[in-house]
Amino acid sequence: MSYENLAYSYKITYFKGKQIFEVLVNGEPFGVTFPWDEHFRFGETKARLIVMCMPYIKKFALNPSSLQKTIRSNNCIIEPHDFFERNGQIIDKPYLKLTDTFTWVSIGLGQEKAKAVIALKKDIERFASLKSPIIHSQPTVQIGSTVRILLDNQEETFTIVHPTESNPTKGLISFESPIGKALLERQENETFTALTPSGKITITILKILRH
């Protein structure tokens, strides 16, 4: 089957009272044209994520191999992969995983979906109602932040990183670790507890040094 000269459009449906943006290809649901995919549809949160990551989606659509490493940008994590798993089978096709570091919502895009997103960029922007980036009045801990904290009354400095970059002996902790998860989205002078394999600990954020 040739996938050239495809016409992309969309329709708005509803699920549990919320609007859903569904991508159509030649007037049909996405999965009709691309049998390995199901329907391609998403709500407002994922639409916002797509809009924020659009520059990287464009690069991926043109040439998937142009993105080789995980990127953190505009409160998003952009992770390129060479294959994915579906129903226990390995599918040898590149895809892009996008994650919003505020909501931890994620979405995966293959090259065909990326092309559809680009074609419908303005429509997705309107659907997302994304007027401007989310701005906090005070800095919050994000992936890439370096923070000075009081950890059970002992001062420590950590940088929150992707799991592949984690090295606790150098002060680099994964955002998926118990302490990393507890720190995300927190502000200076907040005190809270976190559950670790060693038990419950108390953390106070003294200073966000870099965010």
C-alpha positions in Angstrom: 0.0 0.0 0.0 1.3 3.5 -0.9 1.1 6.1 1.9 1.7 9.1 -0.4 -0.8 11.9 -1.0 -2.8 11.3 2.1 -5.4 13.8 3.2 -5.5 14.4 7.0 -8.5 15.8 8.8 -10.1 15.4 12.2 -13.4 15.2 14.1 -14.3 16.1 17.6 -15.9 13.3 19.6 -16.7 13.0 23.3 -15.7 10.5 26.0 -17.0 10.8 29.6 -18.2 14.3 28.9 -14.8 15.5 27.6 -13.9 16.5 24.0 -11.6 14.2 22.1 -9.6 15.1 19.0 -9.6 12.2 16.5 -7.3 12.2 13.5 -8.7 11.0 10.2 -6.9 9.8 7.1 -8.7 10.2 3.8 -11.9 10.7 5.9 -11.4 7.4 7.8 -10.1 6.6 11.3 -6.3 6.3 11.4 -6.3 2.5 11.8 -8.1 1.9 8.5 -5.1 3.2 6.5 -2.4 2.0 8.9 -3.5 -1.4 10.0 -0.8 -1.7 12.7 -2.4 1.3 14.5 -5.7 1.7 16.4 -7.6 5.0 16.3 -5.4 8.1 16.8 -7.2 10.3 19.3 -6.3 12.4 22.3 -7.7 14.9 24.8 -6.7 18.4 25.6 -3.8 17.5 27.9 -2.1 15.4 25.2 -2.9 18.0 22.6 -1.0 20.6 24.8 1.9 18.1 25.0 2.0 17.7 21.2 2.0 21.5 20.7 4.8 22.0 23.2 7.0 19.3 21.5 6.1 20.3 17.9 9.7 21.3 16.8 10.9 17.8 17.7 7.9 16.1 16.1 8.8 17.9 12.8 12.3 16.7 12.9 11.2 13.1 13.6 8.6 13.2 10.8 11.2 14.2 8.3 13.9 11.9 9.5 13.4 9.6 12.6 17.2 9.1 12.9 17.7 12.8 13.4 16.8 12.4 17.0 19.2 10.1 18.8 19.1 11.1 22.5 16.6 11.9 25.1 15.8 15.6 25.2 14.3 17.8 28.0 12.7 20.9 26.7 9.8 23.2 27.6 8.7 21.0 30.5 8.7 17.9 28.2 10.8 14.8 27.8 11.3 13.7 24.2 12.5 10.1 23.9 13.3 8.5 20.5 13.1 4.7 20.2 14.0 2.3 17.4 11.2 -0.1 18.1 8.1 -0.6 20.3 6.1 -3.5 21.8 2.5 -4.2 21.0 0.5 -7.2 22.3 3.7 -9.0 23.2 5.3 -8.4 19.7 8.3 -6.3 18.9 7.5 -3.8 16.1 10.6 -2.7 14.3 9.5 0.9 13.7 10.9 4.1 15.2 8.6 6.1 17.5 8.8 9.2 19.7 7.6 9.1 23.3 6.6 12.5 24.6 6.1 13.1 28.4 4.7 16.2 30.1 6.7 16.7 33.3 3.8 18.5 35.0 1.1 15.9 34.6 3.3 12.8 33.6 0.9 12.2 30.8 2.7 10.7 27.8 1.9 9.9 24.1 3.8 7.8 21.5 4.1 8.9 17.9 5.3 6.8 14.9 6.4 8.7 11.8 2.9 8.5 10.2 1.3 10.0 13.3 4.0 12.7 13.4 3.2 13.6 9.8 -0.5 13.8 10.6 0.2 16.0 13.6 2.2 18.4 11.5 -0.5 18.6 8.9 -3.1 19.4 11.6 -0.9 21.7 13.7 -3.2 24.7 13.7 -6.3 22.6 14.4 -4.5 20.9 17.4 -3.3 24.3 18.7 -6.9 25.6 18.7 -8.1 22.4 20.3 -5.4 22.6 23.0 -6.2 26.3 23.6 -2.5 26.8 24.3 -2.1 30.5 24.5 1.3 30.5 26.2 3.6 28.2 28.2 2.7 27.3 31.7 4.5 29.7 34.0 4.8 29.3 37.8 4.9 32.4 40.0 7.7 30.6 42.0 10.2 28.1 40.6 9.4 24.5 41.1 11.6 21.4 40.9 11.7 19.9 37.4 13.8 17.4 35.7 17.2 19.0 35.3 16.8 21.1 38.5 19.6 21.2 41.1 18.2 21.5 44.7 19.6 21.9 48.1 17.5 20.0 50.7 17.4 19.0 54.3 17.1 15.3 54.3 16.3 14.1 57.9 18.1 17.1 59.2 21.2 16.5 57.0 21.9 18.9 54.2 22.2 17.4 50.7 22.4 18.7 47.1 20.9 16.7 44.2 20.2 17.1 40.5 17.1 15.5 39.1 17.9 13.5 36.0 16.6 10.9 33.6 17.0 7.3 34.9 19.8 6.6 32.4 21.9 9.5 33.8 21.4 8.6 37.5 24.5 8.4 39.7 23.6 8.9 43.3 27.3 9.0 44.4 27.7 12.1 42.3 24.4 13.7 43.5 22.5 12.7 40.3 19.1 11.1 41.2 16.5 9.7 38.8 13.1 11.4 38.6 11.7 7.9 39.1 13.4 7.4 42.4 11.4 7.8 45.7 13.2 11.1 46.5 13.1 12.3 42.9 9.4 11.7 42.6 8.7 13.5 45.9 10.8 16.5 44.9 9.1 17.1 41.5 6.8 20.2 41.3 7.7 21.2 44.8 8.8 24.8 45.7 11.4 26.3 48.1 10.6 26.0 51.8 8.2 23.1 51.4 8.5 20.3 53.9 7.1 16.8 53.1 7.7 13.1 53.6 8.8 10.4 51.1 8.6 6.7 51.4 12.0 5.0 50.5 13.1 1.3 50.8 14.7 2.3 54.1 11.5 3.8 55.5 9.8 7.2 55.7 12.0 10.3 55.4 11.3 14.0 55.9 12.5 16.5 53.3 12.7 20.3 53.3 13.7 22.2 50.1 16.1 24.9 51.1 17.0 26.2 47.7 16.3 25.5 44.0 19.7 26.3 42.6 18.9 25.6 38.9 15.6 24.9 37.2 
